[in-house]
């Protein structure tokens, strides 16, 4: 008899009820097809001139050897950006930094740098919005399959697909896939780089490559680059505990060699970014957020308190954990369709990302788990002190900076048999994805009607 009470060798099929979700490879294929169709629909939606292609505009300037987007006066009049709709110029004004009568982007330059080689074609054919959508769908698909690849190192392919599905559709990440705002590409690309760095660590383990990927993450999303802490912790443990007896030379020398390989490209990226900041704002520490003219929490708060301060913590905590959807009421006070809509400032992660409840069943043992938890906590604390909670978003999009590490904790927990993706858990993922899709669709419809 086995542990389930069945005779050894006896084949016992589980009854397939109406509420049974697929666990076979056919079910996995269905998940992949669903993801592909959704990405296609979202990209087609973004191809409509409704969201500003900010990174493409920055790339256009970089192609011409300019770090700014033009003078304030020229930009207000449309300048060289007559391909951008009037609304999107207004949105760009809201999102960009004005310094010494010139306009700059405060967002990380990496997406724009990657777009530069394609810019001549985009400009020649006028494919601004279509190209914007294309970059989004490309990196979203890459992220989905990188997550599947990373997850499949620890768990079966079916579970890896379910967990990847949960990350993309069962979290606030889904808002990034549907709203083509310029800074959202930074989030998506940062996710690509972080997952690629984790995949590199668990496969070929080239430390210089990990450092390069995390350095590029810094050029996309500074808070997300704090993930370098995970690699510092696990490499330290690997060197002085796991590999100490196998080292032909001293553990300290091996540690310095590995750390040099890891940190050299990472620090080089920070140095290049510092020069980039100095050339634009006369300070290596200024990235432009203090000069955003339209950010509600920008002037005068950033002037008085800076970008990080204790005074910002209560609002960030409230939006991350407690903010609920808004009621939709008619003129007479009755509830009206669609009844509930997400708040533009953000919404509780408990609603948008309920699969994180699986963390309660994961044993926090082992250096890897400690490193993942510490890294998540460090990024979380940094974000809580940040002046802006994100705004114009679905859920709390900044949570994506640390979500990968929490996701990894769950995947490793499944591999260690701390928990399993049972039918109730799969239903939780599926229902949360449907709820997120509904909220995103409602938000997209309302925003699109407003924009056009």
C-alpha positions as CSV (number, residue, x, y, z in Angstrom):
1,X,0.0,0.0,0.0
2,X,1.2,3.5,-0.7
3,X,0.8,6.6,1.4
4,X,-2.6,7.2,-0.1
5,X,-3.9,3.7,0.7
6,X,-3.8,2.3,-2.8
7,X,-2.1,-0.9,-3.7
8,X,1.3,-0.6,-5.2
9,X,1.2,-0.7,-9.0
10,X,-2.5,0.0,-9.0
11,X,-3.5,2.9,-11.3
12,X,-6.0,5.1,-9.7
13,X,-7.4,7.9,-11.8
14,X,-8.5,11.1,-10.1
15,X,-12.1,11.9,-10.9
16,X,-12.4,14.8,-13.3
17,X,-15.1,17.0,-12.0
18,X,-16.5,20.1,-13.6
19,X,-14.2,22.2,-11.5
20,X,-11.0,20.3,-12.3
21,X,-8.3,22.5,-13.8
22,X,-5.8,21.1,-16.2
23,X,-2.5,19.6,-14.9
24,X,-1.5,17.9,-18.1
25,X,0.8,19.2,-20.9
26,X,-2.4,19.9,-22.9
27,X,-3.4,22.2,-20.1
28,X,0.0,23.8,-20.1
29,X,-0.3,24.4,-23.9
30,X,-3.7,26.0,-23.2
31,X,-2.1,28.4,-20.7
32,X,0.6,29.4,-23.2
33,X,-2.0,30.0,-26.0
34,X,-4.0,32.1,-23.6
35,X,-1.0,34.2,-22.7
36,X,0.0,34.7,-26.3
37,X,-3.5,35.8,-27.3
38,X,-3.7,38.2,-24.4
39,X,-0.3,39.8,-25.3
40,X,-1.5,40.2,-28.9
41,X,-4.7,41.9,-27.9
42,X,-2.9,44.2,-25.5
43,X,-0.3,45.1,-28.1
44,X,-3.1,45.9,-30.6
45,X,-4.7,48.1,-28.1
46,X,-1.5,50.0,-27.3
47,X,-1.0,50.5,-31.0
48,X,-4.0,52.9,-30.9
49,X,-2.7,56.5,-30.3
50,X,-3.8,56.5,-26.6
51,X,-0.6,56.2,-24.6
52,X,2.6,58.2,-25.1
53,X,5.6,56.4,-26.6
54,X,8.0,58.2,-24.3
55,X,11.0,55.9,-24.6
56,X,10.7,56.1,-28.4
57,X,10.9,59.9,-28.2
58,X,14.0,59.6,-25.9
59,X,15.5,57.2,-28.4
60,X,14.9,59.7,-31.2
61,X,16.8,62.4,-29.3
62,X,19.7,60.0,-28.5
63,X,20.0,59.1,-32.1
64,X,20.6,62.8,-32.8
65,X,23.2,63.0,-30.0
66,X,20.9,64.9,-27.6
67,X,20.3,64.1,-24.0
68,X,17.3,66.5,-23.8
69,X,14.0,66.5,-25.7
70,X,14.3,70.1,-26.7
71,X,13.5,73.4,-25.1
72,X,10.5,73.9,-22.9
73,X,9.0,76.5,-25.2
74,X,9.4,74.3,-28.3
75,X,8.1,71.2,-26.5
76,X,4.9,73.0,-25.4
77,X,4.3,74.1,-29.0
78,X,4.8,70.5,-30.2
79,X,8.4,71.0,-31.3
80,X,9.6,68.1,-33.4
81,X,7.0,65.8,-31.9
82,X,4.0,66.6,-34.1
83,X,3.5,62.8,-34.4
84,X,2.5,62.8,-30.7
85,X,-1.2,63.6,-30.1
86,X,-2.1,66.7,-28.2
87,X,-3.1,64.7,-25.1
88,X,0.1,62.7,-25.2
89,X,2.1,65.9,-25.2
90,X,0.2,67.0,-22.1
91,X,0.9,63.6,-20.6
92,X,4.6,63.9,-21.4
93,X,4.6,67.3,-19.8
94,X,3.2,65.6,-16.7
95,X,5.8,62.8,-16.7
96,X,9.0,64.6,-17.8
97,X,11.5,66.9,-16.0
98,X,12.0,70.5,-16.9
99,X,15.5,71.8,-16.0
100,X,17.1,75.0,-17.2
101,X,14.5,75.6,-19.9
102,X,15.0,72.1,-21.3
103,X,13.0,68.9,-21.1
104,X,14.4,65.6,-20.0
105,X,13.1,62.1,-19.1
106,X,13.7,61.1,-15.5
107,X,13.3,57.4,-16.3
108,X,16.2,55.0,-16.8
109,X,17.7,55.3,-20.3
110,X,18.1,51.5,-21.0
111,X,14.8,51.0,-22.9
112,X,15.6,54.0,-25.1
113,X,19.1,52.8,-25.8
114,X,17.8,49.5,-27.0
115,X,15.3,51.2,-29.2
116,X,17.8,53.5,-30.9
117,X,18.8,51.1,-33.7
118,X,15.2,50.7,-34.7
119,X,14.4,54.5,-34.6
120,X,15.3,55.4,-38.2
121,X,12.8,52.8,-39.5
122,X,10.2,53.9,-36.9
123,X,10.5,57.5,-37.9
124,X,10.6,56.8,-41.6
125,X,7.3,54.9,-41.6
126,X,5.7,56.8,-38.7
127,X,5.3,53.6,-36.6
128,X,5.5,55.3,-33.2
129,X,2.5,53.7,-31.5
130,X,2.8,50.4,-33.4
131,X,6.5,50.1,-32.4
132,X,5.7,51.1,-28.9
133,X,3.2,48.2,-28.7
134,X,5.7,45.9,-30.4
135,X,8.4,46.4,-27.8
136,X,5.9,45.8,-25.0
137,X,4.6,42.5,-26.5
138,X,8.1,41.3,-27.3
139,X,9.5,41.7,-23.8
140,X,6.2,40.4,-22.2
141,X,6.5,37.2,-24.2
142,X,10.2,37.0,-23.3
143,X,9.4,37.4,-19.6
144,X,6.7,34.7,-19.7
145,X,9.0,32.1,-21.2
146,X,12.0,33.2,-19.0
147,X,9.8,32.6,-16.0
148,X,8.8,29.2,-17.3
149,X,12.4,28.3,-17.9
150,X,13.5,29.5,-14.5
151,X,10.6,27.7,-12.8
152,X,11.2,24.5,-14.6
153,X,14.7,24.2,-13.1
154,X,12.9,23.5,-9.7
155,X,9.5,22.1,-10.5
156,X,7.7,20.3,-13.3
157,X,6.9,22.2,-16.4
158,X,3.2,22.2,-15.7
159,X,3.8,23.9,-12.3
160,X,6.3,26.3,-13.8
161,X,3.7,27.3,-16.4
162,X,1.1,27.9,-13.7
163,X,3.4,29.9,-11.6
164,X,4.5,32.0,-14.6
165,X,0.8,32.5,-15.5
166,X,0.3,33.7,-11.9
167,X,3.1,36.2,-12.1
168,X,2.0,37.7,-15.4
169,X,-1.8,37.6,-15.0
170,X,-2.3,37.2,-11.2
171,X,-0.4,40.3,-10.2
172,X,-0.2,44.0,-10.9
173,X,2.2,43.1,-13.8
174,X,-0.9,42.6,-15.9
175,X,-1.4,46.4,-15.9
176,X,2.0,46.9,-17.4
177,X,1.1,44.7,-20.3
178,X,-2.0,46.7,-21.2
179,X,-1.0,50.3,-20.6
180,X,1.7,51.5,-22.9
181,X,3.0,54.3,-20.7
182,X,6.7,55.1,-21.4
183,X,8.0,54.2,-17.9
184,X,6.1,50.9,-17.8
185,X,8.7,49.5,-20.3
186,X,11.3,50.1,-17.6
187,X,9.4,47.8,-15.3
188,X,9.0,45.1,-17.9
189,X,12.7,45.3,-19.0
190,X,13.9,45.3,-15.4
191,X,11.9,42.1,-14.9
192,X,13.5,40.5,-18.0
193,X,17.0,41.3,-16.6
194,X,16.3,40.1,-13.1
195,X,14.8,36.8,-14.2
196,X,17.7,36.4,-16.7
197,X,20.2,37.0,-13.9
198,X,18.5,34.4,-11.7
199,X,18.5,32.0,-14.6
200,X,22.2,32.6,-15.1
201,X,23.0,31.9,-11.5
202,X,21.1,28.6,-11.5
203,X,22.6,27.5,-14.8
204,X,26.0,28.7,-16.1
205,X,26.8,30.9,-13.1
206,X,29.0,33.4,-14.9
207,X,29.4,36.1,-12.2
208,X,30.4,38.8,-14.7
209,X,27.2,38.2,-16.6
210,X,25.1,38.4,-13.5
211,X,26.8,41.7,-12.6
212,X,26.2,43.0,-16.1
213,X,22.5,42.0,-16.1
214,X,22.0,43.7,-12.7
215,X,23.9,46.7,-13.9
216,X,21.6,47.0,-16.8
217,X,18.7,46.7,-14.3
218,X,20.1,49.8,-12.6
219,X,19.8,51.6,-15.9
220,X,16.2,50.6,-16.2
221,X,14.9,50.7,-12.6
222,X,17.1,51.8,-9.7
223,X,15.1,50.2,-6.9
224,X,15.0,46.9,-8.7
225,X,18.8,46.9,-9.0
226,X,18.9,46.4,-5.2
227,X,18.4,42.8,-6.2
228,X,22.2,42.6,-6.4
229,X,22.0,41.9,-2.7
230,X,20.6,38.4,-3.3
231,X,23.6,37.5,-5.4
232,X,26.1,39.0,-2.9
233,X,24.5,36.9,-0.2
234,X,24.4,33.6,-2.0
235,X,27.8,34.0,-3.6
236,X,29.3,34.7,-0.1
237,X,27.6,31.6,1.2
238,X,28.7,29.5,-1.7
239,X,32.3,30.6,-1.3
240,X,32.8,30.2,2.4
241,X,30.4,27.3,3.1
242,X,29.6,25.2,0.0
243,X,32.8,25.6,-2.0
244,X,35.3,26.2,0.7
245,X,36.5,22.6,0.9
246,X,36.8,22.3,-2.9
247,X,38.7,25.5,-3.4
248,X,42.3,25.0,-4.6
249,X,43.3,28.3,-3.2
250,X,42.1,30.3,-0.2
251,X,38.4,30.9,0.2
252,X,39.1,34.6,0.6
253,X,40.9,34.8,-2.8
254,X,38.0,32.9,-4.4
255,X,35.5,35.2,-2.8
256,X,37.4,38.3,-4.0
257,X,37.6,36.9,-7.5
258,X,33.8,36.2,-7.6
259,X,32.9,39.5,-6.1
260,X,35.1,41.4,-8.5
261,X,33.5,39.7,-11.4
262,X,30.0,40.4,-10.0
263,X,30.5,44.0,-8.9
264,X,32.8,45.4,-11.7
265,X,30.1,45.5,-14.4
266,X,27.5,46.5,-11.9
267,X,29.5,49.5,-10.6
268,X,30.5,50.4,-14.1
269,X,26.9,50.8,-15.0
270,X,26.3,53.0,-12.0
271,X,29.3,55.1,-13.0
272,X,28.0,55.6,-16.6
273,X,24.5,56.5,-15.2
274,X,26.1,59.0,-12.8
275,X,27.9,60.7,-15.8
276,X,24.6,60.7,-17.7
277,X,22.9,62.4,-14.8
278,X,25.7,65.0,-14.4
279,X,25.5,65.9,-18.1
280,X,21.8,66.6,-17.8
281,X,21.3,68.0,-14.3
282,X,24.7,69.0,-13.1
283,X,24.6,66.4,-10.4
284,X,25.5,62.7,-10.4
285,X,22.7,62.0,-7.9
286,X,19.9,63.8,-9.7
287,X,17.8,61.7,-12.1
288,X,15.2,64.3,-12.7
289,X,12.3,63.4,-10.4
290,X,12.7,66.6,-8.4
291,X,11.9,68.5,-11.6
292,X,8.8,66.7,-12.7
293,X,6.3,69.5,-13.1
294,X,3.1,67.5,-13.0
295,X,3.6,64.8,-10.3
296,X,1.2,65.3,-7.5
297,X,3.8,64.4,-4.9
298,X,6.6,66.2,-6.7
299,X,6.7,69.9,-6.1
300,X,6.9,71.1,-3.4
301,X,7.3,67.8,-1.4
302,X,10.4,66.6,-3.1
303,X,11.9,70.1,-2.6
304,X,11.2,70.0,1.1
305,X,11.8,66.3,1.9
306,X,13.7,64.8,-1.0
307,X,12.9,61.7,-2.9
308,X,13.1,59.4,0.1
309,X,11.6,60.3,3.5
310,X,9.7,58.8,6.4
311,X,6.8,61.1,5.7
312,X,5.9,59.1,2.5
313,X,5.7,55.8,4.3
314,X,2.1,55.9,5.6
315,X,0.6,56.6,2.1
316,X,2.7,53.9,0.4
317,X,1.8,51.3,3.0
318,X,-1.9,52.2,2.7
319,X,-1.9,51.9,-1.1
320,X,0.1,48.7,-1.0
321,X,-2.0,46.8,1.5
322,X,-5.3,48.5,2.2
323,X,-6.5,50.5,-0.8
324,X,-9.7,49.0,-2.2
325,X,-11.4,49.6,-5.6
326,X,-13.7,52.6,-6.0
327,X,-17.5,52.4,-6.2
328,X,-19.1,53.7,-9.3
329,X,-22.3,55.6,-8.5
330,X,-24.9,57.3,-10.7
331,X,-26.1,60.8,-10.2
332,X,-28.8,59.6,-7.8
333,X,-26.3,57.8,-5.7
334,X,-27.1,54.2,-6.8
335,X,-24.4,51.8,-7.9
336,X,-23.9,51.8,-11.6
337,X,-22.0,49.5,-14.0
338,X,-19.1,48.6,-13.8
339,X,-19.8,49.0,-10.1
340,X,-16.1,48.8,-9.1
341,X,-13.1,50.3,-10.7
342,X,-9.5,50.3,-9.6
343,X,-8.1,53.4,-8.1
344,X,-5.7,55.3,-10.3
345,X,-3.3,55.7,-7.4
346,X,-3.0,52.0,-6.8
347,X,-4.7,49.1,-5.1
348,X,-3.9,46.5,-2.4
349,X,-1.5,43.8,-3.4
350,X,-3.8,41.4,-1.4
351,X,-6.4,41.9,-4.2
352,X,-4.2,42.0,-7.2
353,X,-1.6,39.3,-6.2
354,X,-3.4,36.8,-3.9
355,X,-1.1,33.9,-4.9
356,X,1.4,35.4,-2.4
357,X,-0.7,33.7,0.2
358,X,1.4,30.6,-0.7
359,X,4.3,32.3,1.1
360,X,2.6,31.3,4.4
361,X,3.3,27.6,3.6
362,X,6.9,28.0,2.6
363,X,9.5,27.1,5.2
364,X,12.0,29.9,5.4
365,X,15.0,27.7,5.8
366,X,18.3,27.7,4.0
367,X,20.5,30.5,2.7
368,X,18.7,30.8,-0.5
369,X,15.4,31.5,1.2
370,X,17.0,33.9,3.6
371,X,18.7,35.8,0.7
372,X,15.4,36.0,-1.3
373,X,13.4,37.2,1.8
374,X,16.1,39.7,2.7
375,X,16.3,41.1,-0.8
376,X,12.5,41.4,-1.1
377,X,12.4,43.2,2.3
378,X,15.3,45.6,1.4
379,X,13.5,46.6,-1.9
380,X,10.2,46.9,-0.1
381,X,11.6,49.2,2.5
382,X,13.3,51.4,-0.1
383,X,10.0,51.7,-2.0
384,X,8.0,52.6,1.1
385,X,10.3,55.7,1.6
386,X,9.9,56.8,-2.0
387,X,8.1,60.0,-2.7
388,X,5.8,58.5,-5.4
389,X,3.6,55.4,-5.1
390,X,3.5,55.1,-8.9
391,X,0.1,56.7,-9.8
392,X,-1.6,56.0,-13.1
393,X,-1.4,52.3,-12.6
394,X,-3.2,49.1,-11.9
395,X,-2.4,47.8,-8.5
396,X,0.9,48.9,-7.0
397,X,3.3,48.5,-9.9
398,X,6.4,49.2,-7.9
399,X,5.8,45.8,-6.2
400,X,7.1,44.2,-9.4
401,X,10.6,45.2,-8.3
402,X,10.5,42.7,-5.5
403,X,7.8,40.3,-6.7
404,X,10.3,38.1,-8.6
405,X,12.1,37.1,-5.4
406,X,8.8,36.3,-3.6
407,X,7.8,34.3,-6.6
408,X,11.1,32.4,-6.4
409,X,10.4,31.6,-2.7
410,X,7.1,30.0,-3.7
411,X,8.6,28.0,-6.6
412,X,11.4,26.7,-4.4
413,X,8.9,25.9,-1.7
414,X,6.9,23.8,-4.2
415,X,10.1,22.0,-5.2
416,X,10.9,21.2,-1.5
417,X,7.4,19.9,-1.0
418,X,6.5,22.6,1.5
419,X,3.3,23.0,-0.5
420,X,1.8,21.9,-3.8
421,X,-0.2,23.6,-6.5
422,X,-3.5,21.9,-5.5
423,X,-6.7,22.5,-7.3
424,X,-7.9,25.2,-4.8
425,X,-4.6,27.0,-5.4
426,X,-5.0,26.8,-9.2
427,X,-8.5,28.1,-8.9
428,X,-7.2,31.0,-6.8
429,X,-4.7,31.8,-9.6
430,X,-7.3,31.5,-12.3
431,X,-9.9,33.6,-10.5
432,X,-7.4,36.3,-9.6
433,X,-6.3,36.5,-13.3
434,X,-9.9,36.9,-14.4
435,X,-10.5,39.6,-11.8
436,X,-7.4,41.4,-12.9
437,X,-8.4,41.1,-16.5
438,X,-11.8,42.5,-15.7
439,X,-10.4,45.5,-13.8
440,X,-7.8,46.1,-16.5
441,X,-10.5,46.0,-19.2
442,X,-12.7,48.3,-17.3
443,X,-9.9,50.7,-16.7
444,X,-8.7,50.6,-20.3
445,X,-12.2,51.3,-21.6
446,X,-12.7,54.3,-19.4
447,X,-9.3,55.7,-20.0
448,X,-9.5,55.1,-23.7
449,X,-12.9,56.9,-23.9
450,X,-11.4,59.8,-22.0
451,X,-8.3,60.0,-24.1
452,X,-10.0,59.9,-27.5
